[in-house]
Amino acid sequence: MPTDFSNLPNLRSDAFAVPAASLLQRPSAPHRPRILLLYGSLRERSFSRFAVEESAHLLEAFDAETKVFNPSGLPLPDDAPASHHKVQELRELSAWSEGQVWCSPERHGAMTGIMKAQIDWIPLEIGAVRPTQGKTLAVMQVSGGSQSFNAVNQLRVLGRWMRMITIPNQSSVAKAYEQFDENGRMKPSPYYDRIVDVMEELVKFTLLTRDTSGYLTDRYSERKEEAAMVETRLNLERAL
């Protein structure tokens, strides 16, 4: 049914679009889901890295393609140009990915600076491209003491700010030093089972949204702005 704009005087009708289920039914991409994994510690026995590596094994079993970014050598934000090789590596991996996993230790009740620096180096916009918009995200944390959710809560805020589709499930591993063996592999436990759940859910959400993320993140306000710019350009051309 055509939209009645008579009661919506503030709407720009040429930028308004009614959501359509048919536009969410797109052919699936032929490649496996592409997942980038980030961790937030540089320690030799980094439990956030162990959790990410365990997650990568699971994602591969769920038929996803994975890449893990090593943050060693990444400069602090604004302490080096964006052309720095580690910054470029991170940004290229983010552009490659269709979904991401962020796992941080909890330090002083928050995520680590190493974790935040990685996210800060991925901007909201590069030219007309939004590097993280519409990508799926799973958030995880490891703790040295009792179970906490401070880091995952912060990561959720950042995921929303980066315009990502953050899945409902999450993982928080308490007393992480007890959960991994000498080779860094995770021992059987309810914490392990939760990570399996999270990775399964991430792949499902990625398969569900990756081919329609452009439509899902297409917004009235941006269409309105673009329409106004086109109108201004046409008026200028007519005046010449």
Secondary structure by P-SEA (a helix, b strand, c coil): ccccccccccccccccccccccccccccccccbbbbbbbcccccccaaaaaaaaaaaaaaaaccccccccccccccccccccccaaaaaaaaaaaacccbbbbbccccccccaaaaaaaaacccccccccccccbbbbbbcccccccccaaaaaaaaaaaaaccccccbbbbbccccccccccccccccaaaaaaaaaaaaaaaaaaacccccccccccaaaaaaaaaaaaaaaaaaaac
